[in-house]
Amino acid sequence: MSKRSAAPKITATPQTYVAGCTRTWSIASAEPDLAYTALEFPECPACPHHVTPDGGPDFCTLRLESALHPFAALAKFRLLL
């Protein structure tokens, strides 16, 4: 019988997350992105970063402040026309 090794423990550390509206939150987490569901700011309902999923609460995605823009990899593509 083989012995299974335990999964590595991920430690939550203080991170700064940024929303599409450029607001930031500093919280302890090990996640690369988070969902912000409070949507308490006046511009939240009309914000282009507002997500309305089927069967779940509306949210805004918070990315790590140090993360590249989600489409940054596309900047390397050269279009051949």
C-alpha positions in Angstrom: 0.0 0.0 0.0 1.5 3.4 -1.0 1.6 6.2 1.5 0.0 9.5 0.4 1.8 12.7 1.1 -0.1 15.6 2.5 -0.8 18.5 0.2 1.4 21.5 0.9 -0.1 24.0 3.3 -0.7 27.4 1.7 -0.3 30.2 4.2 -2.4 33.3 3.8 -0.3 36.4 3.8 -1.2 40.1 3.6 -1.9 40.9 -0.1 -3.3 44.0 -1.8 -6.1 43.3 -4.3 -7.4 45.8 -6.8 -10.9 46.1 -8.4 -11.6 47.3 -11.9 -12.6 50.7 -10.5 -9.0 50.9 -9.0 -10.2 50.6 -5.4 -7.8 48.4 -3.3 -8.2 46.1 -0.3 -5.4 44.7 1.8 -6.3 41.4 3.3 -4.6 38.2 4.3 -5.2 35.6 1.5 -3.3 33.1 -0.6 -5.7 33.4 -3.5 -4.7 35.0 -6.9 -8.1 36.7 -7.2 -11.2 37.2 -5.1 -14.9 38.0 -5.6 -16.2 41.1 -4.1 -19.9 40.7 -3.5 -20.8 43.7 -1.3 -21.0 46.1 -4.4 -21.7 49.0 -2.0 -20.3 51.8 -4.1 -22.6 54.0 -6.1 -21.0 53.1 -9.4 -21.1 49.4 -8.8 -24.4 48.7 -10.7 -23.1 50.3 -13.9 -19.4 49.3 -13.5 -18.1 47.3 -16.6 -16.4 44.9 -14.1 -19.7 43.9 -12.5 -20.5 40.3 -13.1 -24.0 38.7 -12.9 -23.6 34.9 -13.0 -26.4 32.5 -13.5 -27.6 31.2 -10.1 -25.2 33.2 -7.9 -24.8 36.7 -6.4 -23.4 39.6 -8.4 -19.7 40.3 -7.9 -16.6 42.2 -8.9 -13.3 40.4 -9.4 -10.4 41.6 -7.3 -7.0 40.8 -8.7 -3.7 40.9 -6.9 -2.2 44.4 -7.3 1.0 42.9 -8.6 -0.7 40.7 -11.2 -0.4 41.5 -14.9 -3.6 42.7 -16.7 -5.6 39.6 -17.8 -5.0 40.4 -21.4 -1.3 41.3 -21.1 -0.3 38.1 -22.9 -2.2 39.3 -26.0 0.2 42.3 -26.3 2.9 39.9 -27.6 0.8 38.8 -30.6 1.5 40.2 -34.0 -1.5 40.2 -36.4 -0.8 39.3 -39.9 -3.1 41.1 -42.2 
